[in-house]
């Protein structure tokens, strides 16, 4: 069997970039108020999808606050109107700090302290700064309250498929509540639901099964060291996996304050709605994970899906259904928003580090190479079939395109 297609990237095996990022987090780095506070939101985020929900709330609040001062786009939710001079920078920081304080009340003083430090760097008149902070706090409260009953924290009530008296694994599933969560921008959770997984009697299933059985096993002899490293790199989830790329786009494109706020808000909202869409599909189809399929490869009496009774992936399998690939929908949505709102498909070199692969830096100069790497990583980790990664990436592009063309449109283009 030949190795799956792989778009190579350069990998730096030292800590200079990580150290630079750490130093920026340890000292005030106020090059752009939007990206600075997105970085704070990312650093404080809850795991995976709930963290992306928090990032969407923070970035939507910053956008609506800045857009109230310099209205160029239709608001996401709130459009405050006033005539007195107001600092847009203070409004953004005030909105972010207020949103984060509500999302993480146990860290309230940390966010207040960060806000004081930032406000001290502003040259605007004190009255303008104070009005900006007040505006930001008002907008943040509205955005936060609008998500109070969106279903994100609904009690998990997943019903396992079983028969009377038959044992099934008992840990709680992950993401069940997202399948019915109210989206931020798409019309409904199932708006982009794809068709079903491939048939278990198809040639595509046989190819998917044997590829992941070979390359996704914890003790795979076919997987290269670089492929193993890439698989572990993309074990990270949530905002830390994707938001650093968007922040670098803002910096590289020298975006204005309002355009930075708009881009980051649409990006965060698209990634959150992608999560909602993919979990709707996952719990609709409930397709089996490779660890289940491979340990039961003989159930279909197919001689080309030979059973391996002790097969294991590279890391514990995520506790939710397989189809489609969630990381793939995230990368597809991210790439599409960058293409549509971040300056096109020709991107500057972007770098990314991972908490699950310390000391390694991945570099991307092509968005297709980025989405391909994410898809391959989930196969090499033993989590997703090739067909599922293709569907997930395509689905992410649909969600990203919809959000970018329907959410917070420019005033002159809004209808």
N, C-alpha and C positions, 0 to 999 in steps of 0.2 A: 504494500500500500504506500502511495506517495504522501508526503506531508501536505497538509492543507495550504492553500495560497496564503502567503504572509507578506504584508508590506513592511519592510525593514525600517527601523528607526535607530538613531544613535542613542546609546545608553551611557550615562555618566555614573561611574561607580565610586563616587565620593560625596562628601557632605557639603561642598561649597554652596550649592544652590539652597539646600535645606537650611544651612546656617544663615544665609542671606534672608530667607523667608522668616526664620525665627527672630532674627534681629529686627526685622520690620514689624513683627508682632509685639516685640518687647518694647520698642520705642515708638513715639508718635510718627506715623508715616502718612501725612495728609496730602499726598499728591492729588487725590481725587476723593471727594467726600463720599461719593456713591460707592466706589470700589472699596474704600477703607471700611465703610460700615457693612458692606456685603461680606468682607473678610471676617469681621467680628461676628456677624450672624452665622457664617459658615463654621467658625471656630466653636461657637456655642450650640450648634445645631444638634437636635436629637438624631438618633440613627435613621438612615435611609429616608423613606418617604415622608415621615413626620418632620424630619429636618428640612426637606424641600418645601413643605408647606410653610414652615417658619420663614424660610428665605423668601418665599413668594409674598408673604404678608409684609415683611420688612421692606422689600424692594417696591412693592405696590404702594406702600405708605410714603416712601421717599419720592417716588415718581409723582404721586398726586400732590404732595406738598410743594415740590419744585414747580410742577406744572401750574399750580395755583398762582405762583409768583410770576412765572414767565410762560403764560399759556400758549403752547404750540400744538398740543395734541388734545384729543378728547380725553377726559380723565378716565382712569380705570373705574373709580367709584365716586370720588369727592372732588368738587371744584369750589374752593373757597374764593370769594371775591372781596377785594378791599382796595383802598386808594393810597394808604400810607406806605412809605418806603419800607421794604421788608427784605431781609437777607435770605436769599434762596439757599445758600450754603447752610445757614443755621436751621432753616426749615427742614432740609434733608437730614441733618444730624439729629435734630430734635425728634423727627418722625421715627428714625431708626432706633434711637435710644428708647423712646416711649414704647415702640412695638416690642423690642427685645425685653424690656422690663415686664411687660404683660405676659410675654411668652415664657420668661424665665425669672419669676419674681425672686427666687433665691439668689439671683445674681444682680439684683436691682442696683446696689451701690456700685458694683463694678461698671455698669453701663452709665450711671450718673457721673462717675469719676471720669470715664472716657469722654463723655459729652463736655464736661467742664474743661478738660484738656484741649479738646478741639476748639471750643468757642474762644478760648484764650488766644488762639492763633489768628482769628479773624480781625480784619482791619476796619470792618463796617462799624458805623456808629452803634453804640450800645442799645439804643432804642430799636434800631433796625434788627439787631441780633435777637433781642428779646421777643419782638413780634414774630420773627422767624421760628424761634423755638416754640412759642405758643401755637403758631399755625401747625407746625409739625406734630405737636402733641395732639391737637384736635383731629387732624387727619388720621394719625395712627390709631386713635381710639375708634374712629368710624370704621376703618379697615378691619381692625381686630374684632370689633363687635359683629361685623357682617359675617365673620366666619365662626361665630360662637356655636352654631348648631349645624355645621356642615357635615357632620357624621364622622369626622376624623378620629374622634375618641370614643366612638360607639363601642359598647361591650361586644367582644368577639363571640359570635354565636354560630360558628361553622359546624355543620352537621357531617361527621365522617361517614363515608360510605362503608357499610358493614352489613353483617347478618346477625340475627339474635345469637348471643353467646360467643361471637367471634372477636378475638382480640385485634385491635388496631393500635398503632403507636399513639401515645397520649399527649405529647407536648402540644401546646397551643400553636395554631397556624399563624402566619404573619401576613398582614395585608388584606385580610378578609374584609375589614371595614372600608377599605379604599374602593372596593368594587361598587359600593353604593354611595360613596362620598360625593357631595355636590362640587362640581368642577369650578374652577376660577374663570375660565373663558370658553371652553368648548360647551356645546349645548347640553350634552348628557354623556354619561360614562360610556355607553355602548355606541357612541356616534361613529367610531372608527374600528369597531370590533371586526376582526378578520374572519375569514372562513375557517373551517375546522382544521386540526392538524392533519398531516399526511396519513393515508390509510396504512394500517399495519400489514397489509398484503402487498403494498406497493414497492417498486424498486427503490424509490427515494427513501422509504423507511429503512430498508435493508442497508443502504449506503450510510444513512444517518447513524443507525445503530452500531455498525461496525467501525465507523470513524471515531465516534466518541468512546466506544469500548477500548479502542486501541490507543487513542491519544489523550483521553481524559482520565485514565486510571492513575491512582496515586503512585503506582510503581511502574508506570509506562516506560518501556524501553525505546519506543518510537519517538516520543516527545523529546525535543532538544532542550538543553539547559536554558537557552533564550526563551523558548516557548513556555517552559516551566516558570521562568521569572515573570513573563508577561501574564500568565494565568494568575500568579500570586499578586502582581501589581494591581490587577483589576478585581481583587477581592474587596477593595474599598467600595463604599456605597455612599449615596446621598450627595449633598452639596460639595463636600471636599473633592469629589471625583470630577465634577464638571464646572463649578463656578470659577476656579482659578483661570480656566481658559477664557471665559467671558471677560474677566477683569483685565487680562492681557490684551484682548481685542480693544477694549475701551482705551487703554494706554497707547497702544500702537496706532490707533486711528485718531488720537488726540481729540476725542469727542468732547463737545461742549457739555456743561453741566446738565442741561435739559435732555440732550440726546443720550448721554450716559445713563441718566435715570430711566429714560424710556427703554433703552436697549436692555438694561439689567432687569427691569420689571417684566418685560415681555419674555425674556429668556427664562427667568425663574418661574413665571406662570406656565410657560410651555412645558418645562420639565415636570412641574407638579401635575399638570393635566395629563401628561404622558403616563405618569405613575397611575393615575386614576383609570385611564383607558386600558392600560396593560393588565391591571388587576381585575378589571371587569372581565376581560377575556380569559385570564387565568382561571378564575373561579367559575366561569361559564362552561369551559371545556374540561377542566380538571385532568389534564393530560399527565401521564406518569413521568416521573423524573428518571434519568438514566440509571440511577442506583436501583430503582424498582424494576425497570424494564430488563436490565441486564441480569439481575438475579432471578428473573422469571422469563428468560429468553425462550424457554421451551413451551410456554403456554400456548403459543399459536401454532405449534407443530411445524414451524418453519426451519428447515435445516440450515438456512443462511443467517439465522439469529441465534447462534449457539449460546447457551446459558453459561454464566460464570457465577457460581454460588457465593463467592466471597468478594466480588468486585466492589471497589470503593473509589470515589472521586478524590481529587487532590485535597479537598477541604470539606467539612460537613456541608451537606446539601441544604440550601435555603429552604425554610419551612413554608413553602407555598407551591402551587402547581407549576409545571414546567412551561407551558405554552401560552403566550410568546415570551421571548427573552426580554426581561425588564431593563437590563443594562443596555441592550441594543435599542430599545425605544428611547431611552435617555440620550444615547449618543446621536441617534437619528434626529431627534428634536433639537438638540444642541447645535448640530451641524447646520440644520436648515435655518434656524434663527440667525446664526452667524452669517450664513450666505445672504439672507434677505435683508437683514438690518445691520450687520456688522461689517459691511464693506465688500461683500461678494465672496466667491469661492477661493480667490487668490489670497491666502492668509499669510501673515508674517509667521516666523517660527514661534511656535507656542511650546512651552515647557510644562511638565506636570510631574509632581512627586506623589508618592503614595505611602500611607501609614502602614500598609501591608507588605511593602517592599522597601524597607528603610535603606537610604543611601543610593537609590536608583532614580535617575531622571529620564523621562521619556520626552522626546521632541517630535513635534508634528509640523509639517509644512504643507500638508494636504488633508482636507477634511475627509475625503474618501478613505485615505490611509488610516485616519483616526477611527472612523466607524468600523473599518475592516479589522483593525487591531482589537477593538472591544469585542466584536463578534467572535473572532478566533480565540480570544482569552477565555470566553465562557465555554467554548468547546474543549479547550485544553484543560480547563479546570474540572471538566466532567459534569457540568451543570446543564448544558443546553445542546440540542441537536442543531445541525447545520440549517435545516429548513426553518426552525424556530428563530434562529438569529436573522435570517433573511426577512421573515415576516415582521419581526420586532423592529428592525431598522427601517423598513418601509413604513410601518405604522407610525414610528416616531417622526418621520419626515412629513407624514400627513398631519399629525397633531401640530408640529412646529409651524408648518405652512398656514394652517388654519388660524392659530393664535396670532402669528405675525401679521396676518391680513385682516383680522377682525377685532383685535384688542388695541385700544388706545391709538386709534388712527390719527394721522396728522389732520389738523382742523380743516385744511383746504380739500382733503381727500375723503373726509368723513361724510357718510350719507345717512 
